Amino acid sequence: MGKKYYDSGNFAFYPGEILLSERAASALGAAAGDTIEAASAATFAAPERYRVVRVYRPAADPGEAALDRLHRV
């Protein structure tokens, strides 16, 4: 592994590791332990691989929660 760069007190992650929100994980079809590719440019010219270490549920934003209910199919 490399040098730890984030420690919340109950887990740590390292370069090449990411956290995904439940919404992002669902959209990408990813789960903890999976590897995904992402790039900083829309052309995807230089993708990098990242290991998903955790999928989390962000704190609810009341405005966003209302929009979710309006746009559910």
C-alpha positions as CSV (number, residue, x, y, z in Angstrom):
1,M,0.0,0.0,0.0
2,G,1.2,3.5,0.0
3,K,1.1,6.3,2.5
4,K,-2.4,6.6,4.1
5,Y,-3.9,10.0,3.2
6,Y,-7.2,10.0,4.9
7,D,-8.3,8.5,8.2
8,S,-11.8,9.2,9.6
9,G,-11.0,7.3,12.8
10,N,-12.7,4.1,11.8
11,F,-11.2,3.4,8.3
12,A,-8.4,4.7,6.1
13,F,-7.9,4.7,2.4
14,Y,-4.8,5.0,0.2
15,P,-3.9,6.5,-3.2
16,G,-5.9,4.6,-5.8
17,E,-8.8,3.9,-3.5
18,I,-12.1,5.8,-3.4
19,L,-15.4,6.1,-1.6
20,L,-18.6,6.2,-3.7
21,S,-22.0,7.4,-2.7
22,E,-24.9,4.9,-3.0
23,R,-26.2,6.9,-6.0
24,A,-22.8,6.9,-7.8
25,A,-22.2,3.2,-7.1
26,S,-25.7,2.3,-8.4
27,A,-25.1,4.4,-11.6
28,L,-21.8,2.7,-12.2
29,G,-22.9,-0.7,-11.2
30,A,-20.0,-0.8,-8.6
31,A,-19.7,-2.1,-5.1
32,A,-17.1,-2.2,-2.4
33,G,-14.1,-4.2,-3.6
34,D,-14.7,-3.4,-7.3
35,T,-12.3,-1.5,-9.5
36,I,-13.5,1.3,-11.7
37,E,-11.8,3.5,-14.3
38,A,-12.2,7.2,-14.3
39,A,-10.7,10.1,-16.1
40,S,-10.6,13.8,-15.6
41,A,-11.4,14.6,-19.3
42,A,-14.7,13.7,-21.0
43,T,-12.6,12.1,-23.8
44,F,-11.5,9.5,-21.3
45,A,-8.0,9.9,-22.8
46,A,-6.0,8.9,-19.7
47,P,-8.2,6.8,-17.5
48,E,-7.0,5.7,-14.1
49,R,-8.1,2.7,-12.1
50,Y,-9.5,3.1,-8.6
51,R,-10.6,0.4,-6.1
52,V,-13.9,1.2,-4.3
53,V,-13.2,0.7,-0.6
54,R,-16.6,1.8,0.7
55,V,-20.1,2.7,-0.5
56,Y,-21.7,5.3,1.7
57,R,-25.1,7.0,2.2
58,P,-24.6,10.7,2.4
59,A,-26.6,12.8,4.9
60,A,-30.0,13.7,3.4
61,D,-30.4,17.1,1.8
62,P,-34.1,18.0,2.2
63,G,-34.2,19.7,-1.2
64,E,-32.6,16.8,-2.9
65,A,-34.8,14.3,-1.1
66,A,-37.9,16.2,-2.4
67,L,-36.5,16.1,-6.0
68,D,-35.9,12.4,-5.8
69,R,-39.5,11.8,-4.9
70,L,-40.7,14.0,-7.7
71,H,-38.5,12.2,-10.3
72,R,-39.0,8.6,-9.4
73,V,-40.3,6.4,-12.0
